[in-house]
Structure formats: structure tokens, C-alpha cells
Amino acid sequence: MKLVLLLLLGQAAPAVEPGTWSTSALLIEQHCSACHRDDGAAPFTLLTYDDVKRRRSFIASVLKQKLMPPWLPASSGLDLHGNRTMPEEDRTQLISWLEAGAPVGTGDAPPPIKPMIPMPFPEESIAVEMTEPFIIPAETVETEHRYHEDTWSFVMPVENKAPLRIRGFGWETTAPEAVHTITLLFDGQGRGRERDKYDPRPGYEMTGDLNRDVSGTNGGVGIGMDRMILPKGFHWSLPANADLVADVRYRPIGREVQLNDTIHLFPTEEEDSREIIAVLTAVNRLKVPVGETDHVAEDRFTLPAAMDVVAILPKARNECRSMQLSAILPDGDTRILLDIPQWDGHFRRPFVLEDVLHLPAGTTLHSRFVIDNSTQNPRNPFDPPEDLRIGKRTGAAAFTLLGAGTDQAGSDALVELSQWTMDRRGSRTRKP
């Protein structure tokens, strides 16, 4: 028995050679430099050997915990555009080099990493600026009622005389370290302006949802994603004289930062395209006592018409630990669409599908959220935790599917039932 054990031990995989700066710099350039650069979203740069070496223990730790690079979905879901998952061999190689003391290797002084240069926005894009700057506070501010969620919404007039078709947009921020996620809603009814009137400050302290219209219906961006572009054959419809209502989620960085951002809209003249609509599967009420670690909340929504899905936008507070969206097809087959085993609202963004997903009529969307309202949840926004009691028509925890029906009648049916269910969700009755 001892001989067999020794033989098995002798067949164990050899330790990974740590490599040198020349090999590790390529991995850092590929997986880190998009954010860890000058004017990037990360709090420090990783462009030189000294930048990396002085933080080698910290970098190795977050790599081991798989906190970086930031990418929420697991591989069990659909293929996603711009997947930032770090291959395990790259992660292991970089950790080995860092834990070996970050050896330089032989030769001249280690050259710096060339940061990824952001692509310019299209020349034909329409720039829409904030009407006045906003100061992001140094710390989260207490309100009369309770702590707010570091969320602010801004109304940005487009001043377009005629309706437009929009194929995508880009976001240019003056506070890349603080701004984490932005979702958009096109408003042709002045609803955002009415809300803005009640707050003398720039914008207003509420989410960007407007009644049953969900912020993110017209796209969103997040850390490491400065633009969102729809697949060919789809567009967002911008009404004449519309406003952009931008829901901005930020994290204070210990000092005041001025926000004076710009949206760049990318118009299209493609005629044979379908208008993007939003379908919601959500839990609109959560009641979770302090200390409960595995509270499961679920929703099911059956599509009344076929839908072609191009993107999925998740939403939840950080009491949520994990979430999963599945599709139960009419033939009984179940397919995982998006699986997020470790939710972190700071890395929320729309996840654009690599290929358009066709869901036939009769498909049931099953959303499942696990809530951990205890001290064991490191992302719990309250310390010590408090009883969680929250209700929201557009979902206390939700998945928004962006796409279109196969025809206009199908899109209309999807929107009508989604919004009706949004109003009635939580009751025992369902529309016949």
C-alpha cells in the first residue's frame, strides 16, 4: 500500500515554473491593463514592474479568490460577448510568479506594459452631456430615512427634432474610479424631469426606473465596458425631443469627485431591424430576517410569444449572494442562460450574448435568487445586518431580458404581459 501511494505521489503534476517579468507582463497586459491604467476604473495602475512588485501579495490574494478580473457569470450559462474569464492556466502561472517574489529575469531593465487604448467613439455619434456637474461625496451619505445605495439618476436632454434609431452608445466619465455601472432609459414623456423638479441638486436620489419602464431597457455599461452595441438587425427607438435618464451607481473613494459625464449615441439608418423591448422575471418583495443565510426567492414567467434575446441585465442588492436564470422550453428541456454564483452589484452590467438566443412561445423563464442577510456575507451593506424588507415594482431582484418578438405583434404581447405581471407579481392570481 505504501509503495502504491509513493508511486501515485511521484505522478503528481509538477509545480508551475514561476517565469519572469517578460512572460508575466503579457498576462497582466491581457487581463489587467484595461482597468489598471491611467484614467482607468481601477484604484491603481499596473503598468510597470515596480507597480506590480509592490503589490504582489495583494494581487496574488485576489487572484486566488477569483475576485479579479471582475467577471460575474460562471461558464455554465450561455456564451457571452467580451467574456473576461481568466483561464486557469494563466491564473496559476501569474500566482506562481508573484509568490516566487516576482523575479525579473535576465537582461535589461523590465520594460513597462503598453496599456490598452480605448477605441474612439464613431464620428457620427451624438454627444449628450449632463446639464450640470454633480459632486460624488467622499463617503456614503445618510439621508433622513436610511443609507442610500450610492445611486443617482440624471436627466440628459437629447434635443432631437425627430425620432432616431440607436444601435449602441458609449459612456465617457470624469470619475472612472468611482463610477461602477450606468443603465439607461429613453424618456419621451418628461417623467424624469418631473422627478428632477423635487430635488434642488443635480439629478435626483432615486433609481432610473420610471413606473413600469426598467432602467437598462435602453442599455447599460459597467466596469471594463465603456459601450454597448446591439447585434445587426436590432435597434433602440429614441422618441423625438427625448431625454436620457441615466441611473448611475458609484462607490465613494474617500474624496469628493466631480461627475460631468457624456453619453455618445450611435444612430443607425438600418431599416430592416427590430426594436428592442424588455421582459422581466423578478421577485418584487423580499422579507429576510437578520441571520438568515440561504433565503431562496424565485419567479417564473412564461413567454406568450417567441422572443429573440440579445442581452441579459441582472439586478439585486448585495444581500443577494447568488442568482441564476434558466429557460424551461416547451418540450421540457431546461437550459441555464445566466449563472452568477457570487453576486456583486458593483460589477453589474448588461451581458450581451455571443449569439442571438431564440426562445419559442411557451418558454418559462425561471429566476432564482439566494439571499444571505448575515454577517457571513462580506458584501452585506449593513454592519451589523438589519432585517431586509424591500418591495419594488420593477424587482427587488430581477433579470431583464433585452430582445424582440419575431414580429411587432409578438413584441407587443411580450411587453403587455411582462408589465401586467410586474404590477401583479406576488399575488396568487395570474392573467388567464
Buried (B, 14 or more C-beta within 10 A) or exposed (E): EEEEEEEEEEEEEEEBEBBBBEBBBBBBBBBBBBBBBEEBBBEEBBBBBEBBBEBBEEBBBEBEEBEBBBBBBBEEBBEBBEEBBBEEEBBBBBBBBBEBEBEBEEEEEBEBBEBBEBEEBBEEBBEBEBEEEBEBBEEEEEEEEEEEBBBBBBBBBBEBEEEBBBBBBBBBBBBBBBBBBBBBBBBBEEBBEEBBEEEEEBBBBBBBBBEBBBBBBBBBBBBBBBBBBBBEBBBBBBBEBBBBBBBBBBEBBEEEBEBBBBBBBBBBEEEEBBEBBBBBBBBBBBBBEBEBBEBEBEBBBBBBBBBBBBBBBBBBBBBBBBBBBBBBBEEEEEBBBBBBBBBBBBBBBBBBBEEBBEBBBBBBBBBBBBBBBBBEBEBBBBEEBBEBEBEBBBBBBBBBBBBBBBEEEBBBBBBEBBBEBBEEBEEEEEEE
